[in-house]
Amino acid sequence: MRIAFRFKLIPFVATMLLVALGIALGQWQTRRADDKLAMQAKVAAANTQAPLRLDGTPVDIAQAEWRRVSVSGTFVAGWPVYLDNRPQAGRAGLYVLMPFRIDGSDSHVLVLRGWLPVDAAHRGRIAPYATPARRVTLEGIARCDPGHVLGLGTDARLAPGAIVLNADVAGVATASGLRFQPFVLQQTSGGTDTLVRDWPAPALGIEKHRGYAFQWYALALTAFLFFVITGFLSGRK
């Protein structure tokens, strides 16, 4: 029995487009998974290194990110910034972000001090917390930024005591006129205040990206098989 295949141009073009799209998006998700694997390895390697001691000398962010950091100095208590919409354990709250002057220099590091709960009915009321006025030594993890959340509309202007959704080192440096290290110190110890420092682990989502890649590759294969099978079925008729 002769098996005939009926070729149709329009279905062929549509199939090739779907195959190309599926392969391209599958490769993109695969690259994202590989990037996350590289980040995971970088975090693990940074955690095995001795703490980086800050003395005011500028530190390259590529060398500092994810490393443990130790620094002595004093908080610039008059320049707190509050990062809103940072829930923890199902409770609404915010992060306290504050400049910290490094001993023996005019350089600062922006410290993500910890989490505070907020009253949902009066979000502008900041719960009291202690800020040491004397010299202290802090330890933490160097992060490129304090994390980003999505929001609608324009954020409030950065100013002392401002409640904003997002802030970064460059923005606080411009608004305050202070000189900063190019990273945020996520504080883990050195505080005697009521701030919560139960920091979430970095969300890598490697398996999620691999799952998305499989779905896109499966779409490309399904489109190709559908074109071939329907072509043979049309040829038989």
N, C-alpha and C positions, 0 to 999 in steps of 0.2 A: 504494500500500500504506500503510495507516494504521500509524503508529508509536505504540505505547502505552508508557506509563511506569507501572510499578507502585510505588506509594508505600507504604513500611512505616515505621511510627512508630519502633519500637525501633532499627532500623538508622540511621534519620535522626538520632535523638538521639545515638547513639554516634558517628556521623560528625561531627556538629557539635562534640561534645566533643573529638574528636581534632583537628579543624581549629583550634578555639580554643587547644588546648594547643600545637599545632605553631607557630601564629603567635605566641603569647605567649613561648614559649621561643626562637623565632627572633629576636624583637625584643630579648629579654634578651641574647642572645649578640651581637647587633649593637651594642647599647649598650656592652657590655664591650669590643668591638673599638674603638669610638669613644673610650672612656676611655683605652685603651692608646695610641691614636694621639695623644691629648692629652698623655699622659705622655711619649711619644717626643719630641714637639715641645718640651715643658718641659725635658727632659734636654739636647736640642740647644741650646736657648737659654741654659741655665745654663752650658754648657761654653764659650760665647763670651764670658761676662762675666769681668771681672777678679776675681782671688781675693778672697774676703771675709776681712778681717783681724779676728780676734777679740781684744777687749781686756777682756773681762769683762762688757760691757754685754749684757743679754739680747737674743737675736736671735730673731725670729719664724721658726718652722719653715717656714712657707709661703714666706718670702723666701729661706731658706737651702737648702732641700732641692735636691740635685743640683748645687749650686754648688761650685766649688773653694774651699777654705778654707785659710788660713794662720794659725798660732797659735804663740806662744812661751810656754814655761813649763817645768814639771818634772812627771815622772810620779809618781803616788802608787803607788810600787812595792809597798806592802803590801796593795793591794786588787785583785789580779788575779782575773778570772773567766774560766773556760774554757768555750767553747761546743763541746759534743761533736757527733759525727756530722756533721762537715764534710769529706767526702772531696775530694781534689783529684788529678786525673790518675790516677784509679784507686787512690789510696792513702788509707788511713784517717787522719784527723787531726782537729784542733780549731782554733778561733780563739781568740786571746788578746784579751781585752777589759779595758782598764785606764783608770782615771781619770787625767786630765791637768790639773794646776792651771795656770790662765791667769795669766801675769805680771801683777803689780800688782793682783790681785783675790783674792777668796775663791771665785771661780766656777771651775767645772771643765767640761771637755768629755770625754765618754766616747769613748775611742779604740779602734777596732777595729784592733789593731796588725798582725796577720798570722796566717799559718797555720803550725802545727807538726804533723809526723807523730806518730803514736802507735803503740805496740806493741799489736797486737790482743789478745795474751795478757795484757797488764798495762796496761789502759787508764788506770789511776790514776797511772801513772808519767809525769810531765811532763818532756819533754826540756829540758835547760838552754838558756836563751836570755838574752841580755844586756838589761838595762834601764838606760839612762843615768841616773846620779845627778845630773848637772849640768843646767843650763838648755839646752834644745834648741828648735829651730824645726821644726815639722811642717807638712806639706802633705797635703791629702786631699780627699775628697768628702763633703759633708754628706748623710747618709741618715737617714730617720725612725726606722729601727731596724736592727739588725745582721742581719736575716733570721730567718725562723722555720722550724723543722722540726717535723714531727709525731712524737709519741712516745706510748708507752703508760704509764699510771700517772702518779704525781705527781712533779714535778721536785724536785731537791734544793733545800734552802734556800740563798738567796743569802748567801754569806759569803766572806771572803778565801780564794782558792784553790779555791773550789767548782767542780766540773765539772757543768755543767747543759746541758740541750738548748737552752733559750731564756732570754734576759734582755733587759730594755729599760732605758731611762734612768730611768723612774719607779721600777722595782724596785730598781735599784742605788742610786738616791738615797735611798730609804726605808731600805735595809739598811745603808748606809754613813754616812748623816747628812750627806753632802756636797751642795753646791748645784751643779746642772748646767745647761748649755745644753740646750735641748729636742731635741737631735738627736745622732746618733752620727757621729763623724769616721772615715771609712774611710781609713786612712793610706795614702798612695801614695809619700811620700818623707820623708827626714829621719831615717832609721834606719840604724844600722851593725850591726844584729844579724843573726841567722840566720833570722829569720821570713820566710816567703814572702808576697809581696803581689801575687800574680797573681789579682786579683779577677775573678770572673765578671761578664759584662755582665748587666744586668737582663733577666730573661726576660719579654718582653712577650707573645709568643704571639698576635699580631694575626691572622695567617693561620689559626691554630687556631680562634679564635672565629668567624671568617668561615665556616670550613668547617662548624662546628657549626650556625651559623645556617642555612646552605644545607640541611643535613640536616633540620632541624626544619621549614623551609618546604616541603621536598620531601615530608615526611610529611603535612603538612596538605593539599597538592595531591593526593597519592596517595589519601588517605582520601576526598576529595571526588570524584575521578574514579571510584574504586571504587564508591561509592554510586550515582553516575549510571549507570555502565555496567551494573551488576547490576540496577538498576531497569528499564532498557530491555530487558535480556535476559529478566527475569521477565515483563515486559509482553508480549513476543513469544510466550512459552510460553502 
